[in-house]
Amino acid sequence: MLRLGPTNPYNRNTVNNPYDPEPRFTWPHDKRCAVMLCLDVDGETTALSEDPKLVDRLTTFSQCQYGPEVGVPRLLGLLNHLGVAATFFIPSYVAEQHPRMTLAIANAGHEIGAHGHLHEKLAELTRKEEEAILIESLAILENLTGKRPMGHRAPWFEINPWTAELLAKHGLHYSASMMRDDVPFLHTNGLVEIPGQWMLEDWEQFAFNPDPQWGVIPEDCDKVYRLWWDEFIAMRDYGCSFTLTLHPWLSGRPSRVKLVERLLTDIQATGDAWLATGSEIADWFQENPSARREMTL
């Protein structure tokens, strides 16, 4: 018979004896967790990567244009107000179409990472095709900003078995695409992976378009705040990296900007979260490889 005693792992009475495991990661400045705010500025490629003919579906296409034209400036204002540096992953097509936006992001001190050219699904590409797109996108972003990207976020978070090798070959320091952990880990070639998860993504919460069908019913901001805040508090307790991904065409809408402001303000108020860019997190891990604690059975 199962006995529910104070040391039994199945004891659910944890009010006075909460489960408090050793943190998964040692973060700088004695912080309990890291927070990486990612903004995927997919812009027009949200539609064009699905079907180039959507350029003539003006209402659908205009939703995508809202991101670079309205959402990004609004979110940049918020980030400046809060003093938070974010990581913007931008398809190079979008960067070309919106050079002033791209420069504004860079000049504000935010990091710009690679995100394909036309938001291509890597799983549909050969190794040669993927490498050609990577080379093109890196060159475009470097020419526009004067700085070569150090990080890469695969469109749709999907990478191929050879992607990490290509990223390292072309001088990138980290990837932010996989979901096998909740703290950074290393690929076999030494490339840093900063994992995310679908729960910390605004597409699943807010995306909606009738045809083509994107999303179902947009959630209300209070519910999303609770979802993200609860995950932040738990990840803080476990010493994880909280990687939040936003799309400006979704989270640049007024009530959602207020949601982001509320969340980031509350995170800052804890005083023990390290709000960092992808490059800062990758550099810390590379300089402190013993910071990661492996899970053991």
C-alpha positions as CSV (number, residue, x, y, z in Angstrom):
1,M,0.0,0.0,0.0
2,L,1.3,3.5,-0.9
3,R,2.0,5.5,2.3
4,L,1.8,9.3,2.0
5,G,4.5,10.5,4.4
6,P,6.5,13.7,4.4
7,T,9.3,12.2,2.3
8,N,7.1,10.2,-0.1
9,P,7.4,11.6,-3.7
10,Y,3.7,11.0,-4.2
11,N,2.6,13.2,-1.3
12,R,0.5,16.0,-2.8
13,N,0.3,18.0,0.5
14,T,3.0,20.4,-0.4
15,V,1.7,23.6,1.1
16,N,4.2,23.5,3.9
17,N,6.8,21.4,2.1
18,P,7.0,22.6,-1.5
19,Y,9.0,20.7,-4.1
20,D,12.2,22.8,-4.4
21,P,14.7,21.1,-6.6
22,E,18.2,22.4,-7.4
23,P,18.1,25.0,-10.2
24,R,18.8,23.7,-13.6
25,F,21.2,26.5,-14.5
26,T,23.5,29.0,-12.7
27,W,22.7,32.5,-14.1
28,P,24.9,35.7,-13.7
29,H,24.5,38.2,-10.9
30,D,22.9,35.5,-8.7
31,K,19.7,35.7,-10.8
32,R,17.2,32.8,-10.5
33,C,16.3,32.6,-14.2
34,A,16.8,34.1,-17.6
35,V,14.2,35.8,-19.7
36,M,14.7,36.1,-23.4
37,L,12.2,38.2,-25.2
38,C,12.0,37.3,-28.9
39,L,10.1,39.2,-31.5
40,D,9.6,37.4,-34.8
41,V,9.0,40.1,-37.4
42,D,7.6,37.8,-40.1
43,G,5.6,40.7,-41.7
44,E,4.5,40.0,-45.2
45,T,6.3,36.7,-45.3
46,T,3.5,35.3,-43.0
47,A,1.3,35.3,-46.1
48,L,3.9,35.1,-49.0
49,S,5.6,31.9,-47.6
50,E,2.2,30.2,-47.7
51,D,1.0,31.4,-51.1
52,P,2.5,34.3,-53.1
53,K,-1.0,35.0,-54.5
54,L,-2.1,36.2,-51.1
55,V,-0.4,39.5,-52.0
56,D,-3.7,40.3,-53.8
57,R,-5.8,39.4,-50.8
58,L,-5.6,42.9,-49.4
59,T,-7.3,42.3,-46.0
60,T,-5.3,39.2,-45.2
61,F,-2.1,40.8,-46.5
62,S,-2.7,44.0,-44.5
63,Q,-2.8,42.0,-41.2
64,C,0.8,41.0,-42.0
65,Q,1.8,44.6,-42.9
66,Y,0.5,45.8,-39.5
67,G,3.5,44.1,-37.8
68,P,6.4,46.1,-39.4
69,E,4.4,49.3,-39.9
70,V,2.6,49.6,-36.5
71,G,3.4,46.8,-34.2
72,V,7.2,47.1,-34.3
73,P,7.3,50.9,-33.6
74,R,4.8,50.5,-30.8
75,L,6.7,47.6,-29.2
76,L,10.0,49.5,-29.6
77,G,8.5,52.4,-27.6
78,L,7.5,50.0,-24.8
79,L,10.9,48.3,-24.7
80,N,12.6,51.7,-24.5
81,H,10.3,52.8,-21.7
82,L,11.0,49.6,-19.7
83,G,14.8,49.5,-20.6
84,V,14.5,46.0,-21.9
85,A,16.7,44.7,-24.8
86,A,15.0,42.1,-27.0
87,T,16.1,39.8,-29.8
88,F,14.3,40.4,-33.1
89,F,14.4,37.6,-35.6
90,I,13.7,39.1,-39.1
91,P,13.3,37.3,-42.4
92,S,15.7,39.2,-44.7
93,Y,12.9,39.8,-47.2
94,V,11.1,41.8,-44.5
95,A,14.3,43.6,-43.6
96,E,14.7,44.7,-47.3
97,Q,11.1,45.8,-47.5
98,H,11.4,47.8,-44.3
99,P,15.0,49.1,-44.0
100,R,14.1,52.0,-41.7
101,M,12.4,49.6,-39.3
102,T,15.4,47.3,-39.4
103,L,17.8,50.1,-38.6
104,A,15.5,51.5,-35.9
105,I,15.7,48.1,-34.2
106,A,19.4,47.9,-34.5
107,N,20.0,51.6,-33.4
108,A,17.9,51.0,-30.3
109,G,20.4,48.5,-29.2
110,H,18.4,45.3,-29.8
111,E,19.8,42.2,-31.3
112,I,18.8,41.1,-34.8
113,G,18.9,37.4,-35.6
114,A,18.4,35.5,-38.9
115,H,15.0,34.0,-39.7
116,G,15.2,32.8,-43.3
117,H,14.6,35.0,-46.3
118,L,10.9,34.4,-47.0
119,H,10.2,32.5,-43.8
120,E,10.8,29.2,-45.6
121,K,9.9,26.0,-43.9
122,L,13.3,24.3,-43.6
123,A,11.8,20.8,-43.6
124,E,10.8,21.3,-47.2
125,L,14.4,22.3,-48.3
126,T,17.4,20.4,-49.3
127,R,20.7,21.0,-47.5
128,K,22.0,23.0,-50.5
129,E,18.8,25.1,-50.7
130,E,18.9,25.8,-46.9
131,E,22.5,26.9,-47.0
132,A,21.9,29.2,-50.0
133,I,19.0,30.9,-48.1
134,L,21.1,31.2,-45.0
135,I,24.0,32.8,-46.9
136,E,21.6,35.3,-48.6
137,S,19.8,36.3,-45.5
138,L,22.9,36.8,-43.4
139,A,24.4,39.0,-46.2
140,I,21.3,41.1,-46.4
141,L,21.0,41.7,-42.7
142,E,24.7,42.5,-42.4
143,N,24.6,44.9,-45.3
144,L,21.6,46.7,-43.8
145,T,22.8,46.9,-40.2
146,G,26.6,46.7,-40.5
147,K,26.5,43.8,-38.1
148,R,26.5,40.1,-38.8
149,P,23.8,38.1,-36.9
150,M,25.0,35.8,-34.2
151,G,21.7,33.9,-33.7
152,H,19.2,32.0,-35.8
153,R,15.5,31.2,-35.3
154,A,14.2,28.7,-37.8
155,P,10.8,29.6,-39.3
156,W,8.1,27.5,-37.6
157,F,10.8,26.4,-35.1
158,E,11.7,23.4,-37.4
159,I,15.3,22.6,-38.2
160,N,16.9,19.8,-40.2
161,P,19.6,17.3,-39.0
162,W,22.2,19.4,-40.8
163,T,21.0,22.9,-39.7
164,A,23.3,23.2,-36.7
165,E,26.3,22.3,-38.8
166,L,25.4,25.0,-41.3
167,L,24.9,27.6,-38.7
168,A,28.3,27.0,-37.1
169,K,29.9,26.9,-40.5
170,H,28.7,30.4,-41.3
171,G,29.7,31.9,-38.0
172,L,26.5,31.9,-35.9
173,H,26.8,31.3,-32.2
174,Y,23.4,30.0,-31.3
175,S,20.1,28.6,-32.4
176,A,16.7,29.3,-30.8
177,S,14.5,26.7,-32.5
178,M,14.3,23.4,-30.5
179,M,12.1,22.4,-27.6
180,R,13.9,19.4,-25.9
181,D,14.8,21.3,-22.7
182,D,14.0,24.5,-20.8
183,V,17.6,25.7,-20.3
184,P,20.4,26.2,-22.9
185,F,22.2,23.1,-24.2
186,L,25.0,22.4,-26.7
187,H,24.7,20.7,-30.1
188,T,27.5,18.2,-30.8
189,N,29.4,20.9,-32.7
190,G,29.3,23.3,-29.8
191,L,26.5,25.5,-31.1
192,V,24.4,26.8,-28.3
193,E,20.7,26.0,-28.4
194,I,18.3,28.3,-26.5
195,P,15.0,26.3,-26.4
196,G,11.5,27.6,-26.5
197,Q,8.0,26.1,-26.3
198,W,4.7,26.6,-28.0
199,M,3.0,27.7,-24.7
200,L,5.2,30.8,-24.7
201,E,4.2,31.8,-28.2
202,D,1.6,34.4,-29.0
203,W,0.5,32.8,-32.3
204,E,-1.4,30.0,-30.4
205,Q,-3.1,32.7,-28.3
206,F,-4.0,35.5,-30.7
207,A,-3.7,34.5,-34.4
208,F,-6.8,34.5,-36.4
209,N,-7.6,34.7,-40.1
210,P,-10.6,33.0,-41.8
211,D,-9.0,32.1,-45.1
212,P,-6.3,30.8,-45.1
213,Q,-7.2,29.7,-41.6
214,W,-4.8,30.9,-39.0
215,G,-5.7,30.2,-35.4
216,V,-9.3,29.7,-34.1
217,I,-10.5,32.2,-31.5
218,P,-8.2,34.9,-30.1
219,E,-7.8,34.6,-26.3
220,D,-8.4,37.4,-23.9
221,C,-5.3,39.1,-22.4
222,D,-6.0,38.3,-18.8
223,K,-6.0,34.6,-19.6
224,V,-2.8,34.8,-21.5
225,Y,-1.2,36.8,-18.8
226,R,-2.0,34.1,-16.2
227,L,-0.7,31.4,-18.6
228,W,2.6,33.2,-19.1
229,W,3.0,34.4,-15.6
230,D,2.4,31.0,-14.0
231,E,5.0,29.5,-16.4
232,F,7.5,32.3,-15.5
233,I,7.1,31.8,-11.8
234,A,7.5,28.0,-12.2
235,M,10.5,28.4,-14.4
236,R,12.0,30.9,-12.0
237,D,11.6,28.3,-9.2
238,Y,13.3,25.6,-11.4
239,G,16.1,27.9,-12.6
240,C,15.1,27.8,-16.2
241,S,15.3,30.2,-19.2
242,F,11.9,31.8,-20.0
243,T,11.9,32.3,-23.8
244,L,8.8,34.3,-24.9
245,T,8.1,34.6,-28.6
246,L,5.9,37.5,-29.9
247,H,4.9,38.5,-33.4
248,P,4.4,42.3,-33.8
249,W,1.3,41.8,-36.1
250,L,-0.3,40.0,-33.1
251,S,1.3,41.4,-30.0
252,G,1.6,44.9,-31.4
253,R,-2.2,45.4,-31.0
254,P,-2.9,47.9,-28.2
255,S,-4.4,45.7,-25.5
256,R,-1.7,43.1,-26.1
257,V,1.1,45.7,-25.8
258,K,-0.5,46.5,-22.4
259,L,-0.3,42.8,-21.7
260,V,3.4,42.7,-22.5
261,E,4.0,45.8,-20.4
262,R,2.2,44.2,-17.5
263,L,4.1,40.9,-17.8
264,L,7.6,42.5,-18.2
265,T,7.0,45.0,-15.4
266,D,6.0,42.2,-13.0
267,I,9.0,40.2,-14.1
268,Q,11.3,43.1,-13.5
269,A,9.7,43.7,-10.1
270,T,10.8,40.2,-8.9
271,G,14.4,41.5,-9.0
272,D,15.9,38.1,-9.7
273,A,15.3,37.5,-13.4
274,W,18.0,38.2,-15.9
275,L,16.4,39.8,-19.0
276,A,18.9,39.1,-21.7
277,T,19.3,38.8,-25.5
278,G,20.1,35.5,-27.2
279,S,23.7,36.5,-27.7
280,E,24.1,37.4,-24.0
281,I,22.7,34.0,-22.9
282,A,24.8,32.1,-25.5
283,D,28.0,34.0,-24.5
284,W,27.3,33.3,-20.8
285,F,26.9,29.6,-21.4
286,Q,30.0,29.3,-23.6
287,E,32.1,31.1,-21.0
288,N,30.5,29.1,-18.2
289,P,29.8,25.5,-19.5
290,S,29.4,24.2,-15.9
291,A,26.4,26.5,-15.4
292,R,24.1,23.8,-16.8
293,R,23.0,21.0,-14.5
294,E,22.0,17.8,-16.2
295,M,18.9,16.0,-15.3
296,T,19.5,12.6,-13.7
297,L,17.3,9.7,-12.7
